Amino acid sequence: MADAVLHVHRYGDPGGAPVVMLHGVCGHGARWRRTAERYLPDRSVLAPDLRGHGRSTHEPPWTVERHVADVLAVMDAEGVARADLVGHSYGGMIALHLARTAPRRVRRLLLLDPAIGLDPAVAGREARAHLSPASFADAAEARADRAARWPAAPPEAVDEEVAEHLEHGPDGRLRWRFEPAAAVTAYSEMARPHLAPPADMPTHLVIATEADFVRPEFVVDLRAALGPGLVISEIQAGHMLYVDRREETGTLLAAWLNGGGAGR
């Protein structure tokens, strides 16, 4: 099997049908744990930390193409010829590009509020905001910051983020476990013009109605490219819908991956 450079979180039944789940910018694969364990217990869930994030290598390049190659290397290393693919936010963009690069490796594609084709001014503002990442004197300060940024998240989700995603920097202060330059690059990548999946790729687009990441023109092009192969759902939530509305998102995700909608 090929060597993989990403740290992978594994959930569910190792003998089950494989699902690869990709987190968003500044995140990590363990954010999928509760969703995977509760709603996909019979599936073999692989949730890698993307390059520049979590416990994976933080070395560049951090382009979409490099992320796609990294995820394919994980699939090769795990002996997974074909999998369902789930991506949230920037992970949705990576998932879409992987489906275009290696369509035979993807059975179904589920995009949770994907960040694709963002307005360049918005992407640039977000990129510059990550040039100087926040740091914290202690875990309590970090928890307060995360709770403020995730106002709709259950307390246990905030606690898990603090336990999993903090590390000490050279100055002794705590920071979230991601490479700031990778986050800056990610926002630049999200300003690329959007693309559609292959025409025969069963795709479920889930839109967070309280966010503004999914552009109308992207939806129009998905409908034109996929026709009846596209399913669109809306969840009344902010961008972190699988954290804030875990039951609704997890139930929807499991139902579709396990046979709802078009398949191939």
N, C-alpha and C positions, 0 to 999 in steps of 0.2 A: 504493500500500500504506500501511497505517496506521503511525504512528510507535510504536516500542516503547521502553519506558524501561529494559528489563533488558539487562544484558550477557549475551551468549549464546556458549557454547562449542559449536562444531560439529565433528562427527566423522563418519567413514564416507563413504558415497557420496552426494554432493549430489542425485543423480538417483534415489536409492532411496526406498522407502516411508518416510514420516516416523515418527519416534519422539520423543516429548518426555519428558525424564527430569528429575524434580524432587528436589533434595536435601533433607536435613533441617535443623533449626534449627542455627545457627552454622556451617553448611557452605557449599558452593559447587559450581557445576556441574562444575568440572574433576575432582571426585572420580569422575565417571563415565568418565573418559577411557579407562582401561585396559579396563574392561568393554565400552565401545562399540567400541574399535578391535579388540579380539580376538574378541568374540562377535557383534557387529552390524556387520561391515565393509561389508555390502551395503545397509545402511539409512542414511537421512539422519537423524542423531541431533542433536537440539537440546537442550542442557543449560544452561538459564539460571541465572544467579545470582539468587536471589529478592531481592525488595526488602528492603533492610536488610542484605544479605549480599554479600560479594565485591566485585566492581567495578560492581555495579548501584547505582542511587540508594539512599541510606539515608534518604530523607525518608519520614515517615509519610503516610497511615495504614499499619499493618502487619497489618490484619485479614485473615482468610481471604478475604473477598469482594474485597479489594484485590489480594491475590495471584492469585486466579482471573482477575480482569480483566487483570492484568499479563501472565499467561501467554497468555490469549486474544489480547492485543495482539501478543505475539511471534508467535503463529501467523498472525495477519493480516499482520504485516509480512513474514513469510517466505513468504507465499502458500500456507499450509498450511490446506486446508479441513477435513481430518480426519486424525487421527493416533492411533497407539497411545500410551498414556499410562502412564508408570512413575513411581511415587512412593515414596520411602523416608521412614519416620518422619513428621515433620510434612509433608514433601512428599507422603506418602500421603494425609493429610487434605486437603491442597489439591487433589490429583488427584481424590479422591472428590467434593469439592464442585464441581469443574469439570465432572465427568461429570454431576452433577445439574443444574448451571446450563445447560450447553450439550451435551446428550447427542448431538446430531448431529455434534459435532466430535470425538467419541471413538469409535474402532473397538473397542479392547480396553483394559481397565484392569488394571494389575498393581500390587499393593500389597505392598511389601517392609517387613514388620514395622511397619505403620502405627501412628502415635501418635494415637489417636482415642478420645475419651471417657475420658480419664485420670481417675483418682481426684483430686478437687480438692485434697486434702491433699498428694499427691505433686506435682501440677503447681505448687502454690503454693511448695513447698519448692524445686523446681527453678528457678522464676522468681526467687525471692529470692537464690538462689546466683549468678544472672547479673547482679545489681545492681552488683557490683564485679568486673569481669572481670580475669583474670590478665594480668600483664605480665611481660616478660622482659628481662634485660640484653643478651642476645645470642641468636643462632639456636641455639647449642648448648643453652642453657637451655630454649628453646622446644621443641627436639626431644626432650629428656629428658622434659618434661611431656607431650608428645603420646604418646611411646612408653609412658609409664606409664598413660595413659588408654586406649590401644589395645594392650593386651598381646598380643593374638593377630594383630595386623597384621604383614604382611611389612615388613622394613626399608625397602624402596623406597617403600612407601605412606606411611610416616612422613616420609621425605625429600621426597617430592612435596608433602605437606601443608605442610611448612616452606617450601619454595620458592615455592609458589603463594599461601599464605593468610596470610602475615605482612605487617604494615605498621608503620611507625614512627608513634607518637603524638606529640602536641605536646611531650611531656616527653622525647622521644628514645628511649623504651623501645619494645620490640616488643609488638604485640598481634595476636591473630587478627583477620582482616579481616571483622568484622561489627559491627553496631550493637547494643550491649547492650540498649537499650530495645526493639528489635525482638524479641530473644530472650525478654525478659520477657513481651512481648505474646503471642508464640507459645505459651508455656506456658499462659497464660490461655486462649487459643483452644483448646488441646488438651484443656481441661477441659470444653468444651461436650459436651452429650449427642451420642452417635454417631448417624450416619445411614447408610442403606444406599444403594448405587448404584441407578440405574433398573433395573426388573425385567428388562429385556431386554439389559442390558449384560454381555457376557462379562467375567468378573472372576476373576483369580487372586490369591489371598491367600497370601503366603509368610510363615510364622511362624518367627522365630528362637527356638529352644527354650530357649536359655540367657538370654533376656531376659524381661521381664514387661510388655511394652507392649500386646500384643493381648489385649483383655479377652474373657473367655468369652461374655459377653452380646452382644458385637459379632459374634462368630462365629455365635451362635444366630440373630441377626437377619439376617445375611447369608444363611445357609442358607434361612431362611424367605422372604426377598425374591427370591432368585435361583434357587433350586432347581438344576436341572442346568446352569445357566449359571455356576455357581461351581465353581472348582477350588481346593483347599487343599493346600499343600505345607508341609513342615517342613524346616528346615535346622538342624543342630546347630551353633549359633553364637551369639555375643552379638549385640547390637543392630546393630552395624556389619557385618552379614553380607556385604554386597557388597564390603567391604574385606578382612575377615578370611577369607572363604571365596569368593574371587573366582571360582575355576573352577566350583565347584558352583553358585553363584548365577548366574553368567553363562551356563552351559550350560542351566540351567533356564529362565532368562529368554528366551534365544534360541529354544529349542525351542517354548515356548508362543507367543511373539509370531509365530513363523513357521508357525503352523498347529496346534499342539497344543491339545487341549481344544475347547470350544465356540467358535464364531465367528459373525460376522454381517456 
